[in-house]
Amino acid sequence: MSQRKTYFLNLEMLLPYLSDQSCELTTTLKISGKAARGNILLQKGQVVSCLIQFENGSQIIGMQAYKQLEGCKQWEVELAKAEEKKKNVSLRAFSCTTTISSSFETKETA
């Protein structure tokens, strides 16, 4: 069973708290009046994937999605079980994560 918690913090405050965790962060937001769901995947505290998906199926990925999600102040955080961590990392490592991870690695937090 996964651990799931809701945090009422923006990403600038939440990410340092999750600095050594592998987890998925989800939130809901509106962009130009359109409802969307945002997801950020962390592996050992590093952002490896970022996605916003609209109800009509269109998506924003990578750094552009991250920038839109920075202002969100309610996040559901689901910590992965040990066996899920291994599975998720190996499955997602070859998706869009490798193209955006270098952008996130250079982002400094105060």
Backbone hydrogen bonds, N-H to C=O, Kabsch-Sander energy under -0.5 kcal/mol:
donor,donor_aa,acceptor,acceptor_aa,energy
3,Q,79,L,-0.9
5,K,77,V,-2.5
7,Y,75,W,-3.3
9,L,7,Y,-0.6
11,L,70,E,-0.9
13,M,10,N,-0.8
14,L,10,N,-2.4
15,L,11,L,-2.5
17,Y,13,M,-0.7
18,L,14,L,-1.3
19,S,16,P,-1.4
21,Q,18,L,-2.0
23,C,21,Q,-0.5
23,C,42,L,-1.1
24,E,78,E,-2.1
25,L,40,I,-3.2
26,T,76,E,-2.4
27,T,38,G,-1.9
29,L,36,A,-2.3
31,I,34,K,-2.4
34,K,31,I,-1.9
36,A,29,L,-2.6
37,R,53,Q,-2.4
38,G,27,T,-2.8
39,N,51,L,-3.1
40,I,25,L,-2.4
41,L,49,S,-2.6
42,L,23,C,-3.2
42,L,40,I,-0.5
43,Q,46,Q,-2.5
45,G,21,Q,-3.3
46,Q,43,Q,-1.8
48,V,41,L,-2.8
49,S,41,L,-1.2
51,L,39,N,-2.6
52,I,60,I,-2.7
53,Q,37,R,-2.7
54,F,58,S,-2.9
55,E,35,A,-1.2
57,G,54,F,-2.1
60,I,52,I,-2.3
62,G,50,C,-1.8
64,Q,61,I,-0.7
65,A,61,I,-0.7
66,Y,62,G,-2.3
67,K,63,M,-2.5
68,Q,64,Q,-1.4
69,L,65,A,-1.8
70,E,66,Y,-1.4
72,C,69,L,-1.7
75,W,7,Y,-3.0
76,E,26,T,-2.9
77,V,5,K,-3.7
77,V,75,W,-0.6
78,E,24,E,-2.6
78,E,76,E,-0.5
79,L,3,Q,-2.3
79,L,77,V,-0.6
80,A,22,S,-1.8
85,K,81,K,-2.7
86,K,82,A,-1.5
87,K,83,E,-1.7
88,N,84,E,-3.4
89,V,85,K,-2.4
90,S,86,K,-1.9
91,L,87,K,-2.1
92,R,88,N,-2.6
93,A,89,V,-1.7
95,S,92,R,-1.9
97,T,92,R,-0.7
98,T,95,S,-0.5
99,T,96,C,-0.6
100,I,96,C,-1.0
100,I,97,T,-0.5
101,S,97,T,-2.0
103,S,100,I,-0.7
104,F,100,I,-1.4
105,E,101,S,-2.2
106,T,102,S,-1.0
107,K,104,F,-1.1
